[in-house]
Amino acid sequence: MTPIDVLAAVGEVLSWIGLGIGVPLLVIAGMVALAEGRWDRIDMVVIDRDGVPTARWFAGNDFHERPLTRRERASGDWHQGYVRSRDPDHARLHPPVLRRFALTIGAIFTVIGAIGLVVSILPAFF
């Protein structure tokens, strides 16, 4: 077996793994994007209402508020928040990460798979 054949075999394995993981993750990222919609940045203020930290924001030509959950940490008064463009009642203090995670990991694996596919075709030219 020549070194080109070994390189082609490694490239084929990388293409199967990369494209097999990357393409489904890109599809999942697209489905999450369709389900969630767009998140717009807004300014939020966090106040103390009866001992409960409460976030207030202005979106969709109306004021909204909701109590913060235990997982949400807020220090200070003003924060950069995120609100759904379709539903301004739904806001969060931290950016959504599922879509970005799936898109980033999916793109990395897809590129690795595409490079592996190109490398696996090399014996046809040599």
Helices and strands as residue ranges (DSSP letters): H 3-36, E 39-49, E 52-59, E 62-67, E 78-84, E 91-92, H 98-120, G 122-124
